[in-house]
Amino acid sequence: MPPNFLSGRTLPMLVEMTSMKWIDRRAKEVFAAPWPLAKIALVGASPVDEVIASFYTARHTPTCPTRFFTSVDKDMTWLTQE
């Protein structure tokens, strides 16, 4: 469950998935939970990372803008834009 200390605020989230090989079921459930997020930037280095990100966004339909990036600099620019 999302932490209570956010008091209704929404925050951006950066997920670095470079070289990710697997994710266990409980982690998938937590990651797919309704968090109070403004944006989600998924960062990966390979086409496999991009396929995993695409699968996640198609299966879970995020409630906030979610994009895949291959550069931390580009994703940080996007995450910090109002």
C-alpha positions in Angstrom: 0.0 0.0 0.0 1.2 3.6 -0.6 2.7 5.3 2.4 0.3 7.6 4.4 2.9 10.4 4.9 2.2 11.8 1.5 -1.0 13.5 2.7 -2.6 13.6 -0.7 0.5 14.9 -2.6 1.5 13.4 -5.9 5.1 12.8 -6.7 7.1 11.7 -9.8 8.7 8.3 -9.7 11.8 7.0 -11.5 12.2 3.3 -12.1 15.5 2.2 -13.3 15.1 -1.2 -14.8 18.5 -1.6 -16.6 19.6 -5.2 -16.6 16.4 -6.4 -14.8 16.0 -10.1 -15.3 12.9 -10.8 -13.3 10.5 -9.4 -10.8 8.7 -11.5 -8.2 4.9 -11.6 -7.9 4.7 -9.5 -4.7 6.8 -6.8 -6.2 4.6 -6.7 -9.3 1.5 -6.3 -7.0 3.1 -3.5 -5.1 4.3 -1.7 -8.2 0.9 -2.0 -9.8 -0.9 -0.7 -6.7 -2.6 2.8 -6.9 0.2 5.1 -5.7 -0.3 8.9 -5.6 2.1 9.6 -8.5 2.3 12.5 -10.9 4.4 10.8 -13.5 6.4 7.5 -13.9 9.6 7.4 -15.9 10.8 3.9 -16.7 14.5 3.8 -17.6 16.2 0.9 -19.4 19.1 0.3 -21.7 18.0 -2.5 -24.0 15.1 -3.4 -26.3 14.2 -6.1 -23.8 13.8 -3.4 -21.1 11.5 -1.4 -23.5 9.4 -4.5 -24.1 9.0 -5.1 -20.4 8.0 -1.5 -19.9 5.5 -1.7 -22.8 4.0 -4.9 -21.4 3.6 -3.3 -17.9 1.9 -0.2 -19.2 -0.4 -2.2 -21.5 -1.4 -4.7 -18.7 -1.8 -2.3 -15.8 -2.9 1.0 -17.4 -1.1 3.5 -15.2 -3.3 6.3 -13.8 -0.6 8.9 -14.6 1.6 9.7 -17.5 4.2 6.9 -17.9 7.1 6.9 -20.4 10.1 4.8 -21.2 13.5 6.4 -21.6 17.0 5.1 -22.4 18.7 8.1 -20.6 18.4 9.2 -17.0 19.0 12.8 -18.1 16.1 12.8 -20.5 13.8 11.2 -18.0 14.7 13.6 -15.2 14.0 16.5 -17.6 10.5 15.0 -18.3 9.8 14.2 -14.7 10.6 17.7 -13.4 8.5 19.5 -16.1 5.3 20.9 -14.7 
